[in-house]
């Protein structure tokens, strides 16, 4: 947990003109968009405060603060280098694929494959990944299916089903 | 005394074998999670929530489990601070300053034993404080109307923004972003779909458990992936924890002062454990002056922040239970759990479900003793977890998060949402925009808006109702004071680091 750390961040933080200004711009657009879109919410009968009021109430300070961030950018933690970015992207892609394949393939095959590749992406050698991934997948299956009694998606072509 | 009778009732609830077992599991799992570098109470509790749902636990049981995990994590956080010089979570940061030097001198075991006792005393004092003060706050809160609650929500954001982070702008941005995200979905008053853009999965709003697991667990993994971690783990020689018990006797003054300071900072909404450990360390250093050798392995430098952060963790439960306003990221998550079980903490909870509230308080007392008993003899075992390779631990965290979140609604959409929040959490962390206010906004936004609209319909559209009572003006004044105090604190901190 280091997202709020005033104490350790100073080693790794830099002045961030680009990062903060970009974030400020995105947030400003978001706030203005939210303000504009909130006018399409129909206020019902007998409501002194309609559904659009609160979002407007929030987007106003958000816009102001975002504008301030553009004008006075602060500090960022060090952004990842290219290799780090590639590792993160690979894990995210794998997880997205896993999420998509969980139901079509069934829990066990999808998790088995997912866990092995995931362990590998986190730095295990192939042999370690094979053992650890299989263990993790089986362990999770046992935990959820038997200990917790949660039905997980079955392998479709095995028939039966839950 | 009425409170004592309630507490006795609570002990009758909490000593049921099922709850004792849950508390024990929670304490052990919590200590393990807390001990892992990078995984603190927020991640730990976030990860356990989907599991608690799947256990089919009733609210009391789920709360006991998660609060034991919470207390356990606060205990465990010190292990990696002392042994590896890596704080398991933010409040454990101050413990590295003297804990690691002690470990280098071969007094690691002693430091762990001492910090276990300090944690125990801090947490117990805080739990006693919770028993005494929560009912008082409840008596006050019973007078609150919607306008006062609206003010209270503003207070929570003001303090979490003012105290926990270096940058005001960024923490308020985070709070606004969370509040805005909280409006997504069908508006419960007018049944208008807001910001759903035709995606029917969004009609129920953003599930905060999904958002939480993404913001904390998934983003933590992304941070981990920034660097390669194939270096060998250092071998740890600890020695016995028993000398720490004796050392704690000579530190009893330090522990007492640290506990009190920690407790007070925990009660302030939004301040939380980090402030507790920081203040206890700094004030103890000032108190001892030249009699202390802080920064070079002074045992009192371990005792003070550990007493402080555990006391703060207990103190933070007070505003959460009695007002429904969380005092820290972790209590926000506990609040999320309660809300999703259709339990709204606040004065009514104490009146309507005393067995649950007091059962929880009793469970905290029992959990504390369990933690002490677990931690002194078994600390070597917990420290060994740190030796487990991260290529095993991190995928385990990710997969538990995945299966846990999937099983909430059996919906792959939730998984994509979790990943999206993981990326969002990561980017926010890199930008130094704190994620806790986002969670708080997402969580409290609905209640805040509801109270605002109720106040407005009482007044018939007259906005002045918001500042019409002495209580709400008092709350606004308190919020303003805390923002100023936060500014002073940030300035002091900057000077300390410069």
Interface residues (C-beta under 8 A of the other chain):
Chain A: X1 X2 X3 X4 X5 X6 X7 X8 X9 X10 X13 X16 X19 X20 X23 X27 X30 X31 X34 X37 X38 X41 X42 X43 X44 X47 X48 X49 X50 X51 X53 X54 X55 X57 X58 X59 X61 X62 X65 X66 X68 X69 X72 X74 X75 X76 X77 X79 X80 X81 X83 X84 X87 X88 X91 X92 X95 X96 X98 X99 X100 X102 X103 X111 X114 X115 X118 X119 X121 X122 X123 X124 X128 X129 X132 X133 X136 X137 X140 X144 X148 X149 X150 X152 X153
Chain B: X38 X39 X40 X42 X43 X51 X54 X55 X56 X87 X88 X89 X90 X93 X94 X164 X165 X166 X167 X169 X170 X172 X173 X176 X177 X179 X180 X183 X187 X189 X190 X192 X194 X195 X216 X220 X221 X222 X223 X224 X225 X226 X227 X228 X229 X230 X274 X278 X389 X390 X391 X392 X394 X395 X396 X398 X399 X400 X402 X403 X406 X407 X410 X412 X415 X416 X419 X422 X423 X425 X426 X427 X428 X429 X430 X431 X432 X433 X434 X435 X436 X445 X448 X449 X452 X453 X456 X457 X459 X460 X461 X490 X493 X497
